[in-house]
Amino acid sequence: MTLLDNDKIKKVIEAAKLYYQLDYSQNEIADALGVSRPTVSRLLQQAKAEGIVTIEIKDPTEDVAVLRNLLKEKYQLKNVIVAFTPTYEESIVKKYIGQAAAAYVTELAKDGDTIGASWGSTMYQVALHLKSKSLINSFVVQLNGGVSDADVQISPSEIVHLFGRAFNVTPYFMYLPAIVDHILVKQSMLTDRHIRRVMDMGKGANIAVFTAGSPTPDSVLINSNYFREEELEIIKTKAVGDICSRYYDSNGEICLPSLNDRTVGIELADLRTKEHSILVAGGSSKVNAIYGALRGKYGNTLVTDQITAKALLKKLD
């Protein structure tokens, strides 16, 4: 810093405060200080030259690019999309990552693809923001059974319908419960050729788009009355999340094999074989669920937000 007399320093600081903190124009500062406008310009330049004012530009896109590369490397992923969200409020995060996932899936999808989709509020945001792109010889299929419309605001069939409409293809629905009471019920269902066809389409889909749920008290699945008391206890103590209604722990291992056997829809192991297995999830309540899913290698592509991305990188430190 060069030597300035006290009066000059005071004037420089005063001009800087009026300009940078109070948003005065240079003309207004000139009037307030009783100096000319060119003098104000020199005072502001002096403020920067003396280090009284330092300007730092935060570029969120630059931060996002770094996070994307770090996540890709640390979790050995095929692709990572990090959406910049202005706030960590859950509904806002879902909207931003939903938009990012929709743009990615729209660009990715091509003629001949079969796209499998799960359900949930995050998936609804993806479906809602898909741009129209007509595909030839392609299909959209529901990956797992749902819960009754009385238990969920957005029905699984609506999400698959929106996917089908966006790509101008036939949607195939799974009008079945996510979990049944007994494995024999599930086995009986699978003898129906129409149900079997939809299940096989999901298994054979080359693109799967899904989210991860967390076993929180407000979880639609937790509140669906599908579980026995002892199962709920294990879910609460061991599970970090669910994908397509199948619960797994922090290592990505299935928590309850007996419950898993009663679950209707794609097996998690089948997600590992997809050309594009796209996990769309973000927010503070989902960090552990995403971590377990990535440990289990259920997604080869992750769509998340910048705050969740940073939390996921810390999990490996």
Secondary structure, 3 states (H helix, E strand, C coil): CCCCCHHHHHHHHHHHHHHHHCCCCHHHHHHHHCCCHHHHHHHHHHHHHCCCCCCCCCCHHHHHHHHHHHHHHHCCCCEEEEECCCCCCHHHHHHHHHHHHHHHHHHHCCCCCEEEECCCHHHHHHHHCCCCCCCCCCEEEECECECCCCCCCCCHHHHHHHHHHHHCCEEECCCCECECCCHHHHHHHCCCHHHHHHHHHHHHCCEEEECCECCCCCCCCHHHCCCCHHHHHHHHHHCCEEECCEEECCCCCECCHHHHHCECECCHHHHCCCCEEEEECCCHHHHHHHHHHHHCCCCCEEEEEHHHHHHHHHCCC
